[in-house]
C-alpha cells in the first residue's frame, strides 16, 4: 500500500504534466508589447512569432502589466496621465482610467483588488480600485517614482530622481522606510519568498540587492551600461537584467550575486523590458532602439528569434494560452 503523501505527490505530478500538455495543445501564448512612439500595443502570437494585432492606446505608452487572472492588460500612458485597460480575450480597450501625471508602471495586489500606478511627475503612486476602475487614493513617495512592486503587505517603489526605494504599507497607504540604493533606480525584481529585492540602477551601472527583512542593501552587482529592468527567472536560481546602454542582457546567479553570462543583442538595440514564459525556458526582451523583441532560449542563453513590433517598444507582458 502506498503512503498517502506519495499518492498526493504522484497526483500532483500527473496534474502538472496534464496542464503542460494542455498548454502545448492550446499554443505557445502571446506577448503584449508597448510602443513609446507608436501609440499602440503590439499583440505577438508566439505560435508563428508575428504581430497578430495592434491596439490603439494612449500617447507614449510605457509599460504593460497583466491582472492576476490575466483577463486584463493595463497600459500606462505617460503623456496622458491615463491607464488603458485591454481585455485580453477580445484584445480591445475596455476602459481608460485617469491617474496622476506621468504614469510609468502598474503592479497589482495578489488578489487583484488594487492596482498601484507610479506617477513620475507627481511623486506619487495612484491606488486604483481595479473593479471600479477609478483612483481610490494616492501614496506620496520619493522623487520621480518609476516602478512599484508588491512584496507581502508592503509596496516597494523605485524613485529614479531620488536615488532611493520607498517602502510603503499597503494598508496604511503611507511610506514607512526609505532605502538609499543607487543612482537612477528603475526596474526591480523579487524572489518568490520576498527575501531578496533586486533594483536596476541605470545611472550607476549596477543591481542593488536589498534584504527583504532588514531593508538593507546587502550586495551590489556591477553590470554593463544602462541597466533598466531586472527580473527573477521562474526557477528562482537566476535573474536577468536588460541594459539599454549596451544592448545586452546579463544573467546572474542569485546564490552568489555574480554575473554568469552576457547575451549580446546589438549596441544600439536599447534593450529594455523583460518577460518570461511560465516555465522560464523562453526569455523575451524589448529593444527600444531596434523596435524588436528578442526571444532567448534560457538553456543556451542564445537569441533564437527576433520579432519586429511597433516603434519604440519598452514594456512587455506574456500571457499563456
N, C-alpha and C positions, 0 to 999 in steps of 0.2 A: 504493500500500500504506500503510495506517495504521500509525503508530508504536505499539509495544506499550503505552506509558504512556497513550496516547489511548484505546486499546481498553479498558484497565483502567478508566479514568475513565468511559467510556460504560457499561460493565457495572455499575459501582458506582451510577451514576445510575439505571439501569434497575431494579436491585435495590431502591433507596430508594423509587422510585415504586411498585414491586410491593408492598413492605412497607406503604407508606401506604395503598394500595388495599385490602390485606388487612385492615389495622386498621379502616378505614372500614366494610368489609363486615361485620366482626365486631361493630361497635358502638363507641360513644364511651368505653367504660370505666366504672369505678366509683370511688367515694370511700369511705374508711373514716374515720369521724369519732367522736372520743371524746365522753364526756358526764360532766363533773365531778360533777354531781348526779344523774345518771340511772342509773349503774351498768351502762351498755350502750355498745356501739359501733354507730352507725348505718351501714348499708351503703346508699349512694346510687347508684342506677342512673342514669347520666348520659344514657341514651337518652331516658327520659321525665322525668328530673330529680326523682325521688321516692325516698323511703326504701323500699328493697326488703326490708330485714330489720333487726331489732335483735338484737345478740348480747350476752347477759349476760356481763359480765366482773367485775372487782373494784371495790372502793369507791374513789371519787374517781380514776377513770382519767384520766390527764392527757394522755398522748401516744401516738401510734401510728406505727410505723416498719416499712417492708417490708424483708424479707430481699432480698439482691441478686438472687435468682432470682424474686422476687415470689411465691413459694409460701406465704409466711407473713407475717402481720401481728402484730407484737409490741406489746402494750399495757401500759404501766406503770400499776400501781395504787398510787397514792401512799399511801393509808391502810392498805394491807395488806402492803406490802413484797414484792409479787409482780409478775411479768410474765405476762399471759395471752397464749398463743400461738394465733393463729387460723389455721386452714388456709383459704387464700383460694379454694380450689376448692369446698369444702363450706360455707364460712362458719360453721364450728364451732370452738369452743375445743378444742384437742387436747392442750394441756399447760399447767401453771401452774408457773412457776419461782420459787423463793424467792431473793430478793436482799437488799439492805440495807434500812435504814429510810428511807422517804420517796422511793421511786424516781420520777424525773421523765421522763427521756428515754433512748432507746436509739439506738445507732448501730452499724452492722456494719462489720467489716473487709471490704475489697473481695472477698475470696474467700468470705466468709460463714462462715468457721470460728469466728470470735469475735464476740460482741456486747458492747457496752460500755453499762452502765446507770448513770446518775448517781443517787446516794443522798444527798438533800439534808440529812438529819439525822444521817448517819454521817460526812459529809465524805469520802466515798469514791466510787470507781467500781467496780462489780462487773464482772469479766471473766467472761463466760459462754461455756462450750463449747456452741455452738449446736446441734451434732449430738447431744450427750448431753443437752442441756437442763439443765445444772447449773452453778452458780457454780464457776469454776476458780481464782479468785484475786481480789484487790482491789488498787486503786491509791489511796493516800492523796493527796488533793488539797486545795483550799482550802475556805473556809467556805461551806456551802450550795451545793454544785455543782448546776448546773441542766441544762446542755446539753453533750453530748460530740460531737465531730466528728473523724473520721479525715482527716488530711492526710498522705499518704505513710506514712512509718513512725512518725509522731507522732500523738498524740491531744491535741486542744485541748479544754479543759474550762472553761466559764464558771462562776465562783464568785459567785453572787448576793450572798452576805453578805460576801464578801471583796474586792469591787471589783477582781477580778483574773481572769486566764485562766491556768490551769495548763497547761504543755506537757509531756507525758509521752512517753517512749519506749515504744512498744508491746511491743518485745521484752523490755525490762528491767522493764516494769511499774513505772516509777518516774518521778517528776517531774524534769525537767532544767532547767526555767526557769519563772519566774512573771512574768507581764506585768501591770503596773498599768494598768488600762484606764479605768474609769469607775465611776459609782455604779449598782449594781444590774444587772450584766450578765446577760442572759437568753439568747435565741436567737442563733444565729450562722449565717453562710453563708460559702462559699469559692468562688473561681474554680476551674475545672477544672484549671488548671496549678498550683494551690496557691500562687500568688504573692501573693494578697491574701485576708485573712480579715476578715470584717465581723461586728461584735458589736453587738447591740441593747442600749443602756444605758437601762434602764427608768426609773431614778430621776434621770438627768441629761439625758434627752431628746436623745439623740444616737446616732449609729452611729460606733463607733470602728473605724478601718481599720488592720489590722496587716500589716506586710510579712512574708511567709512565710519569707524568708531571714534577715533581721536580727532578727526578732521584736520590732521596734519599732513603736509606734503612729505612723503617718505622716500621718494625717488624722483629722478629726472632722467628722461631717456632722450639723448640727442638724436635729431632727425635731419633729413635733408631740408633745404629751404622751403618755408611756407606751409607747414602742416595745417590742414583745415579741419579735417574730421578724423576722429579715431573711434573705431568700433570693435568691440569684443566679438570674436567669432563664436558661433553657436556651441562649438565643442569646449569652450572655456579654457583652452590651452594657449591660444594666441590672440593677438589683436592686430588690426591693420590700420595704418594711418596714411591718408592721401595728402600729398604735398604739391600744392599748386605752383610753387616756385621752381620746381624741378621736373614736374610731370612724372612723378613716381609714386609708387605705393610701397610702404615698408611694413614688414611683418616683425612683430616682436613677441618674445616668449614671456608669458605672464609670470612664470615662476622666477625668472632671472632678471626681468626687465632689460633684456638685451635684444638688439636688432639681429634677426637671424636670416633675413633675406630682403633684397630690394628688387622690386619689379619695375622695369623701365617701360614707360609708355611713349612719351616724347617730351623734349624740353619745353616746348610751347603748348603742351596739351592743357595745362591748367587743371590738373586732376583735383577733384573737389569732393563729391559726395560718395558715400559708401553704403552698400546694402549686401545682404546675403540671401541665398535661398535657405529654406528651413534646415537642411542637413549640413549646411556650411560648405558644401562641395563647390559651389559657384559663388564668386565674388563679383559685384557689379560696381564700377567706378564711373562717375560722370566726369567728362573732360570739357570744362567750360570754354577753353580756347579753341578746341577742335570740334565742338558741337557733336560729340560722340559719347557712347557708353562702351567701356571696355568690359568684356566678360573674361574672367580669370578663373582657371582651374586651380583650386587651393591645394590639391595634392601635388601638383607640379609647380605651382606659383608661376604659371605662364599665361599670357594673354592668348585665348583660343578663338576669340571673335571680336569684331567691332561693329557697333550699330550706329548709324547716322540718325541723329534726332534733331529737334528744333534748336534754334540758335541760343547759345549760352546756357547749357544745362548745368544746374547746380544741385538741387535736391533730387533724391531718388528713393523709391519705396518698392518693395517686392510684395506681390500678392500671389499666394498659391492658388491652384485651380479650385 
